[in-house]
Amino acid sequence: MLPLIETGEELEAVARDEALLRPAVADLCERLGLAGKRMVRFDEGSLPVYAIGDAHVVKLYPAFDREECVREERVLSYLYGQLPVPTPQLHSAGAYKNGWNYVLMSRLPGASLAEEWQRIPAADQDRLVTEAGEALASLHALNPAPLRTALGPADWSMLVNAQRARAVEQQQEVGLPEQWLEQIPWFLDTVPLPPPTRRVLLHTEFMRQHLLVSPDGWRLTGLFDFEPAMIGDPAYDFVCVGLFVTCGDPRLLKRFYEAYGRAPFAPRTLMAYTLLHLYSNLTWYLRELPAPPKPTLDALAETWFSAG
């Protein structure tokens, strides 16, 4: 069965080993009363996630990710039925073996918006961006107080300062060229990020990859993956909106803001939060998104986060 996993490197090795994972998932399903159901591994994500039959999904967390398991359990329980887009229904959660934990949730209908995007007609793309903006607004409108014991950070400014201290190192680790690295300290020093006047429930990875869509009428049918949820500045969620929902398209970003119901955040603010995001990978973003007219962080801010 599954071994005790205590590091990210160990998790990466186990997550690639289907011969090890599948018998463990089958054993867990038997314990959960789902024996014999067809198991299909989802390709995305760092954690093992399987569709179990047509109605269920099980997600596994190693020992060092137990807090993320608790976080997802609490958020799913709180959110169900509260947003205009469906979120998974929590069925059960708890300990498995050797420090592993699980969440069993309902399986949402639809296909990945990221995978379907290119074949969606332009008018339907616009409507889906509107629906996404309305969904995020609804998420941010919820009272996060019931989740404070499970979600951090306790002090938003402390998180920002900690990320600021390691921003250059974080980008070095993903291979960002020196011409970009040398701009980071100055840029962050020139962008004020005061404590938010209102802290909200953040998805933190609100992106096409975590939205589902029905090809029959092109409507959003699901929002999932709440393990990295936090409580903090609403602007933080707009990093992934600009990078992975509107993908550097100013017209779509403007539409998203209109649906959300607020004036656009300053592009430099979102660029700063891009550099401070817990999972920031500027090397990847530069490869996937529109190139700026010149190699500066200010030009990048306008290219990716301007709502034209």
N, C-alpha and C positions, 0 to 999 in steps of 0.2 A: 504494500500500500504506500501511500505518500510519506516521504521522509520529512523530518523536521527541517524547516527552511528558516534561516535567520538572516540572510543577506539577499540583496537584489541580484547578485551574480548567481547564487544558488537557485533563486526563483526563475531566472531566465533559462537556466538549463532544464529545470523540471517542466517549465511551461512549453518547451519544445518536444517533450517526450510523451507522445500520445500513448505509447505502449504502457507507460506508467500511470498516466492520468485516467484513461478510459475505464480500467477496472475499478479505480477508486470512485469515479463518478457513478458507475453502475452500482457499487456497494452503497454509496450515499443515497442513490435513488431508491434502492430497496428499503433502506431505513425510513425513507420519506413516503413510502407507499406508492412509488412510481416505477416499480420494477417492470422491465420489459419494454419500456417506452423507447422510441428511437432517440438516439443522442447525436446531436450535430454540433460540432465545435464552431464557435464564431471566430473569425480570423483576426478581428481588430482587438486592440487592447493588450496590456501587459499581463493581466490576470486570466486564468482559465475560466471561460464562460461557455456554457452549453445550452442549446435548446433541447428541452426534454419533451418529446412529442410536439403537439401543436399548441399546447396551452401553458407550458411552463419554461422558465429559464433558471438555471442554477449557476451561481458565481462563487468561486473559491478564493479564499484569502489565506496566505501563509501567516505564521505566528506573528511576524513583525508588522503585519498589516491589520491586526485585529481591530485597531481603532477605526480604520477605514470601513471595516465590516459593520461595526456598530453605527458608524456615521450613516452609511447607506441604509441600514435597517431603519434608523430613526427618521431619516428624511423621506424615504418611501412611505412609511406609515403616516407621516404628517401630510404629505402632498396629495395622496390619492384622492381624486375627485375634485381637487381645488383649482386646477388650471384649465384653460380652454383647450389645451392639447392633452391627450391621455398620458399618464405616467404609470409605470408598472405597479400592480397591486402586490403588496408584501404578503406572502403566505406563511413563511417561517424563516427563522435564522438562528444560528447557534454554532456550537462547537462540533467538529467532526473528529479527526484523529491527529495525533502528533502536532498539536498546535494549530492545525488548519481550522478555519471557520467557513461558513457558507451563508448565502442568502438565497432563498427560493422565492421567486417572484413570478407574476404572470407574464406571458409572452405577448408583446404588443404586435398588432398587425402592421403590414406595410413593408416597404423597402427603404434602404438607406437613401436619404436625400442627396448625399455626396455622390453615390453611384448613379443615381437617376438624373442628376441635374442637367447634363448635356442634352438629354432627349426631351426635356420638359419644354413646352412652348413658352415663349417669352412672357406672354400675358399671365400664364400660370406661375411662372417664376416670380413675377412681381407679387402676385397674390400670396404665394408661399412666404415671401419675405415679410409681407404685412402680417400674416398669421404668426410668424416667428417673433416679430416685434411685439405683438399683443401678448404672446405667451410669456416672453421675458418680463414684460411690464407686470403681468399678473403674478409671476414668481416674486418679483421685487416688492410687490404691494403687500405680500403676506407678512404677518407679524413673526419675526424669527425667534422671539423670546422662548417659546416652548422647546427650541432646539439648542439653546445656549450651553447646556451641560454636555452635549455631544459634539458640537461644532466649535471650532476656534476661528480666529485667534481671540484670546481674551483682550488683547490690546492691538488694534489694527496698526497704529503707528510703530509699534515694536516690530511687527512683521515687515512693514515697509523698510524700516531702517536695517533690519537684518538682511533683507534681500538686496538693499542698496550696497551693503558692505561686501557682498560676494557677487555682484552683478558682472564684473569683468571676468572673474574666475569661472562663473557659470557659462559664459559665452566662449571662453577659452576651451572649456571641456568639450564643446561641440564643434570646435574647429573654426571659429569666426576669424577672418583675416585681421591682421594688425591695424589696417587702415580704419576698420570699424571699431575695434577694441579701444583704440586710443581716444575715441570721441565719447565713450560712455560716461566717464566721471564728470567731464564738463557738462554734458547734456543733462544728466540727472541733477547736477548742482543748480541748473538754471530753470528747472521745472518744479514749482511749488506743489506739494501734495499734502495739503492740510488734512487733519482728521475729518472724515465725512460727517456732514450734519445729520445724516441718517444712515445707519448701517442696515443692510438688507441681506436676505438669503441669496447667496451667490451659487450658481451652478459651477462656475469657474472654467468650464469647457463647453460653452454653448456654441455648437458648431454643426455644420451639415452632417458630420459623421455621427452625431448623437440625436439626430432628428429622423423620424420615419415619415414616409409619404405613401399615399395610396395612388397607384397608377390609374385607378378608376376615378377620374375627376380631379386628380392632383390636389389632394388635401393633406395637411399634416395629420398623422395618426399616432404619433408618439414622440416623447422626449425621455431619454434614459441616461444612465451612468451618473449617479449622484455620489459616488464614493469620495470625490475630491471637494464636495460642497463646503463652503465657508460662510461666515457672516462678515460683511465688510462693505467697502466702497462700491456703489453701483457701477462706477466707471471701470472697475476691474473686469466685469463681465463683458464689457464692450471691446476688450482686446480681441477675444475670440470671435465676436460678432464681425469686427472689421477684417480679421484675417481669414476666417473660415466660414462665415455666412455670406457676407457681401464681397469678400475676396478682393478688396481694393477697388471696387466699383463705386464711385462716389454717388451715382444716381440711386443705386440700391441701398447704400448706407443712409441716404437722406430719407428714403421710403421707410426704412427700418425705424429711424428716429421718429418719424411722423406717426407710425403705428404704436410705438412705445409711448409717445406723448410727452416728449421733452426736446429742448434745444440740443444741438450736438455738443458733445464734449470737445474741448480743444484738442486738435490732433497731437500736439506735443504732450498733453496729459496722457493720452492713450499710448503714445510711443514710450513714455516713461514707464507706464504700467506694463507694457510689452517687455521691457528690459527687466522689470522686477517680478514678472510672473513666475510662479514656482516651477513651471515646466517650460520656461522660455527657451527657444532654440532659433536664434536669429539666422543661423546658417541655413536651416531648413526653410524658413520663411522667405529668405532672399532667393532661394532656388525655385520656390513654388508660386510666388506672387509677383505682380507687376514691378518692374525695375524703376527706381527713381531716376529723375533726369540727371542727378549728380550723386556721388557716393557720400552723402551726409545724412545724419540722423534726422535733421530738420526736413530734408527733401523726402526722406522715407516716411516721416510722419504725415506729410501732406499727401503723398501718393497712396498710402494705405488707409488713412483715417479722415480724409477730407470728405465732407458730405455735400457734394456739389448740387 
